[in-house]
C-alpha cells in the first residue's frame, strides 16, 4: 500500500486517506494561448515509466494539496513537498539521482 | 495451416493426437517488412489479420516484448457490448460486436463467444434517465438494446437483491446480443490466422527505439536487432506513451492499473453479464463456474500490473448489497493490467507526426470488446494512410480541436 507523508501535517498517510491529482508542475496557459499550448496543459502528459512528480491531496486528513516524487514502475516514494513549489526541490532531486543514476532529470 | 474441424478431431483421436501442428510459427525477424505492428495483443493481432484479409498486405511482422496476449488481452473480464451513447463509439463497438458473432468461423478457432446478454443496472433515478436516453440513442444507431423494469431484471438474475435499501434496482438497460468470449482464444485465433497468411509473430522482442529519417519511420530497434519497415503501427495499450516517446511525440494518455478478480468456482447461478455503474462493479460467471468480477481503475499513475487492495475491497463491498450470495464466497485470484486512459475516455486511432507511423491506443478499461472493430479500422488506416469512417472521429487531433467523444460523461464511469 502506498504511503505518503503529508508535508503540512506530517501524517504518514496511506492511500485510502489520499486522492491523487496526477502530473505536477504543469505549465498553465490562459486566454490568448494557442491550441497547442492548451492541449499541452489540458491533455498531453509525460506519463513516465519511472520517476514521476505528481499532485496529491490529503483528502481525509488536513485536506491540503501537496506534491510527491514517486516511481511509477516500482511504486517507490522519493519524497513529498508543499504544493507552493514551482519545481522539485534540490534535496528530492538529489535523492532521486542517488537512487536512479540513469534518471534523465526533470524534463 | 491444417483446419480445425470435427473430422480433424476424429482423425487425431485415431492416432493419439500426434498430428496437431503448432498454432503459429516462431520465426526470427526478417530484415524488413511492409508493415510492423508493435504489440501482439488482441488489437495488434487483429490489425495484422485485417491488413491481410481486407487489404492483401501480408508482409507483416507483429512484434511483442513479452508473450502473445499477455497484457490486457489476457487480463480483462471478457465483456462484449456496444451500448454506447456517442455515435462514433457505438459504430466502432457495434462493428466489433458483430464481428465477434462470426469470429470463430472466420478464424477457424473457437473464441467461445457467448452472447448471453448484458444488463446495466440503473440504481439511481439519474441512471434511469441516462439509460433510457442511451436506449433511444442506440435505436437511432442501429444497436439493439432495450429498457427493462426491475421485475424483469429479477427474473433474469434470481440471485440479485433488487430491494436495496441503499441502491435498489430500478430497471436496467439490456443488450441481448452482448456477452463474453474467451479472451486468450481471441488472441490465439488471430495469431494462428496471421501466421497462416505468412505473417511473422515475433515474441520476446522489445522495441527499444524508432529509427526515422525526414519525418518518416525507417524501422525499429529491438532486442533482436534492427528491423526495417515501410509502415509502423503502434498498438501497445499501457506502454503507448513510452513507444510514442521513442518516436518523438507525446500522447494525451496516462497509464493506471485496473484490477479484476475471480471467486472460487460454484454451480451456475448467473447467465448474463451484470454491470452496476453506480457502485461500480461488474460480474459474470465463467464456464468454469468462477464469478468474474471487475471494478473501477486504481487512480494513480502506475506501471506495475498490480493494484491496491482497497480497490478490490471497495468493488466487492459495493456488489454485496445487490448480490448477497458473494458475501460468503472465497476469492481465488486477483490481477491487474495497465490501461491507457485518455482525457475523454475514448480511444485514439490516429495518424501521427511521422508520416508512415500510426497509433491505436487509449482503449482504457474497455478494450477487449473492441478488438475486432479496432483491428478492422486500424488496418484500414494503416493500409490507406487515412482513417476510414470507423476511425475518422478518433484522431488524436480531437484533443487540440476540442471535439471530444465524451464517454466518461456518458457512462458516468470508466467503461
Interface residues (C-beta under 8 A of the other chain):
Chain A: X1 X2 X15 X16 X19 X20 X22 X23 X35 X36 X38 X39 X42 X43 X44 X45 X46 X47 X48 X49 X52 X54 X70 X72 X73 X74 X75
Chain B: X239 X241 X242 X250 X251 X252 X253 X254 X255 X299 X300 X301 X302 X303 X304 X308 X309 X310 X342 X343 X399 X400 X401
